Amino acid sequence: MFLSCIKATELIEKKLYFRLTMKEKIQLEAHKAMCNACTNYEKQSYFIDKALSHPSEPVENSTDLSDLKKETLAKISRSGLN
């Protein structure tokens, strides 16, 4: 069963605080393999969660946010949403 982006984001948020079932893990990974938006959402969600849970500690950013912004803007302009 293919997940919608809405269900995938629910699982991404659930994954921050609870264990996913094997079925949920497989479904989420299959979805993220085909959906860059949800992959980026997961990175951003993890980053925000860490920043909010430990505000005095610096958060290691494994993704250059300026590159992420450029990628997102390029995708928007290609899709004609701008």
Stockholm file with secondary structure:
# STOCKHOLM 1.0

chainA/1-82         MFLSCIKATELIEKKLYFRLTMKEKIQLEAHKAMCNACTNYEKQSYFIDKALSHPSEPVENSTDLSDLKKETLAKISRSGLN
#=GR chainA/1-82 SS CCCCHHHHHHHHHHHHHSCCCHHHHHHHHHHHHHCHHHHHHHHHHHHHHHHHHCTTSCCCCSSCHHHHHHHHHHHHHHHTCC
#=GC SS_cons        CCCCHHHHHHHHHHHHHSCCCHHHHHHHHHHHHHCHHHHHHHHHHHHHHHHHHCTTSCCCCSSCHHHHHHHHHHHHHHHTCC
//
